C-alpha cells in the first residue's frame, strides 16, 4: 500500500465516525418583500451556538449537538423561530422587514458590556488592520448593478407601467458593471490596486469599470472611513468610542466554541459629526472584526451609502476581507431635480487568491494607489475571473444594453462627456479648448476666442496647437502657441515650449499645481483690473522625482509694455516698456500624497501632511540700462480634520525680491475686494486690487469650519466658517505698502443653497487696524460664496 493510500485510510478512520454523527444545515436568508439576500443574519441553533450568514445571505451549520430549532434574527427585521423538522436543506428563510426602533439607553452601574468589547477591538486594531500586515496580494472580483428601487406598495402591474413609461425592460437592470483588480501591499502606506479587466453594459470599452472599486474601502480600521468623498468617524476608533452608543444585541458561540458578539452602534444624539449606523460581529477570542455593516447616518447631496464587509482568518492569525458589499442610493440630483424613485447601485466584491508570501519588491510601488488598466489592448476577459456565473438577468442586461449602446454610439457620447469635463471638445485628431471660447476679467472685459490642439488620437507623446482671443474691454486680440512633449510613460514628466502675445496680470505669482482645477480660487481672474502686454517665449521641463517632489525648470524671454498706472504707485505714471529674461525653478513637496488613475486622468487623493511650495528665479531686464534681480516665494498649506468633522485650515505664504526690478513685479495681487462679488479663498476680501504692493511680505490665512445638520437627510447642510487673515509687507519709497500689518476677519455661511453643480453661501469680512478706512462701511466686504458641489 503506497503512502497516499495509507494517509487516506488513516484520514477516513479518524474523520468518518465524526462525520457520520455530524449534522449539516444549509440555507439562505432573504428579505420577504424584495426577495434579496440578507447579509450577517444571526442563526442560533443550540444552547447559544450559532452562525452568521455571509454577504450572499447563505449559511452552513455543522454540529454534532441536538438541534431543535433555528433562531433567526437581524436588526431591521422581525425575528423568526423555525422548528428543525420544518426546515429542509437549501431552504430560503424569509424575514419581514420592520422599522428598527433604537433602544433606549439606560445609565446603569458598571461599564457597558458592548463598550468593553469595542475597547478591546480598538486596542487590537493594529494587529488586525490589513494595512499593517507584511507584504500580501489578492485578486478582487467586483460586480455592481444599477436599478430603480420600486416601493413595495406598488403592484407588479404598476411597476410594469412605470418601466414601460421610462423605456426600461422589466427583465434587465439599468446598468451592470464588472471588473477585476489585483491588490498588492508592501507595508503600511505602500500599496497599489490595478484594475486588470472590466465590462460595462452598453459600452464597448470598459471606461467606467473602476467605479465599483472606488466606492468600497478595503478594511474598516482607519480612524476615518472615506465614503462618497467625505470622512466618517469610525466607531471602532478611540474617538469613536465616546462619540457612538454601542448596544450588545446578542452573544453566541461558533463551531469552535469561541464567543461571537453582535453589537449595534449609532451616533450619540448630543454629538454633531459625520457618523455611521450599523452592526459588528466581533470574534471574542481575537477581538477582530468578523463582520461590519455601516450606513451613512445622513445623506450627502441626496446620496446614501451602505457597506458591508465579511472577514476571514488566514495564516498567522491575520484577518482578511473575504466579501465586500456596497449599496449606493441616489435620491435625486440637485435641489429641484428629484428622481421619481431612488436609483440604487448594489455592488459585491469577492476577495480571492490571498497570498501572504508574494514575490514583490518596493520598486513596484509609487504614489499611484489605483491604476485602471482595463482599457489596455491586452487586458484579459473579465469572464475568466468571475466569482460566480452571470445570472439570466445579468445576461439579458448585457444583451439588451449592448445593442442599445451600439445603435446609439454610447462609447463616443461618454468619451465626449469625459473630454468636456476635462475642458475639451473632441474633434477627431484635434480638440477644441473650451476655456478659450468665453471668458471675462475687469481689464479685457468680455473675451471670445478659440483654441485648437492635437488630441491623444494623433499622438500620446506630444500636443501642439494654439489659441486666439479678443477682449471687448481693451479692444485687442491676443494669441499663443505651444508644444508639449511627453516621451515617457508618466504624463507628469514633460518638455514644453510656448510663444505668446498676450496680456498678464501684474503683481501675481504662481506655484506649480498651486490651484486645483475646480477650486474657487480660480475666480480671482475675473477681478483682474491691471495687466501688462507681454510678447515672448518660454521653455522648460516639468517632472516628478523622489516620489513626492514635483518641479518645473524654465527660461523666459519677453518684451513687456505696461498699459495702466498701478494703483499703489504714488507717482501716478505709466512705467516705460522693457525687455526681460528670467530663469528659475518651481518646486512642490507633498509628502505621502497619493493619486488614482481614472478616466478623468490622474487625480490627487491628497495627503495628511503639510504641502510646501518654493519658487526661486533670477532675472535680468533692460529699460534705460541693464538691471538684475532675484525673487523667491514660498507657501505652506495644511488642513487639520477633527473627529467631530470640524476642520482648521492654515496657509502661510510670502515673497522676497532683491536687486533692481520693474514695478509690475511687486507683489500687489493680494486683494479681491469689489462692492459685491464672488468670495475668493486665501485672499484679502477687504483689500482693494493693487491697493498695496511689497517687495517682501508674509501672509497668514486662518479659517475654522463648523459643519451643521450632519447625520440628517436634509439636502442642505450649512457650515459656519470663521476666518482671520494677516499680512505684513515692505516696499521702496513711492509705493503704498502695509508694513504695520493688514488685518481682517470674516464669517462665511457656506452651503446655504445648492444645485447639481454649485453650492452657494454668503460671507462678510471686516477690515481693522492701521489700514482701516475712514468710512466704517468701506471696511466691510459682502460676498457670494460659490463652490463646486462635487
Secondary structure as UniProt FT lines:
FT   HELIX           3..21
FT   STRAND          23..31
FT   TURN            32..34
FT   STRAND          42..46
FT   TURN            47..48
FT   STRAND          49..52
FT   TURN            55..56
FT   STRAND          58..63
FT   STRAND          69..73
FT   TURN            75..76
FT   STRAND          80..83
FT   HELIX           84..86
FT   TURN            89..90
FT   STRAND          91..95
FT   HELIX           113..123
FT   HELIX           125..128
FT   HELIX           130..132
FT   STRAND          136..148
FT   TURN            152..153
FT   HELIX           156..166
FT   TURN            170..171
FT   STRAND          175..187
FT   TURN            188..189
FT   STRAND          190..200
FT   TURN            201..202
FT   TURN            207..210
FT   HELIX           211..215
FT   STRAND          224..227
FT   TURN            228..229
FT   STRAND          230..233
FT   HELIX           238..243
FT   STRAND          244..253
FT   TURN            255..256
FT   STRAND          259..267
FT   TURN            269..270
FT   STRAND          276..283
FT   TURN            284..287
FT   STRAND          288..296
FT   TURN            301..302
FT   STRAND          303..313
FT   HELIX           315..317
FT   STRAND          319..333
FT   TURN            334..336
FT   STRAND          337..355
FT   HELIX           362..364
FT   STRAND          368..372
FT   TURN            374..375
FT   TURN            377..378
FT   HELIX           382..385
FT   HELIX           392..408
FT   HELIX           410..422
FT   STRAND          424..427
FT   TURN            428..429
FT   STRAND          430..433
FT   HELIX           434..436
FT   STRAND          438..441
FT   TURN            442..444
FT   STRAND          445..454
FT   TURN            456..458
FT   STRAND          462..471
FT   TURN            472..475
FT   STRAND          476..485
FT   TURN            491..492
FT   STRAND          494..505
FT   TURN            506..507
FT   TURN            512..513
FT   TURN            517..518
FT   HELIX           520..527
FT   STRAND          531..545
FT   TURN            546..548
FT   STRAND          549..562
FT   TURN            567..568
FT   TURN            570..571
FT   STRAND          578..590
FT   TURN            591..592
FT   STRAND          594..598
FT   TURN            599..600
FT   STRAND          601..606
FT   STRAND          611..622
FT   STRAND          626..641
FT   TURN            643..644
FT   STRAND          647..659
FT   HELIX           663..665
FT   STRAND          671..673
FT   STRAND          676..678
FT   TURN            681..682
FT   STRAND          684..688
FT   TURN            689..690
FT   STRAND          696..707
FT   TURN            710..711
FT   STRAND          719..730
FT   TURN            733..734
FT   TURN            739..740
FT   STRAND          742..754
FT   STRAND          758..768
FT   TURN            770..771
FT   HELIX           776..779
FT   STRAND          780..788
//
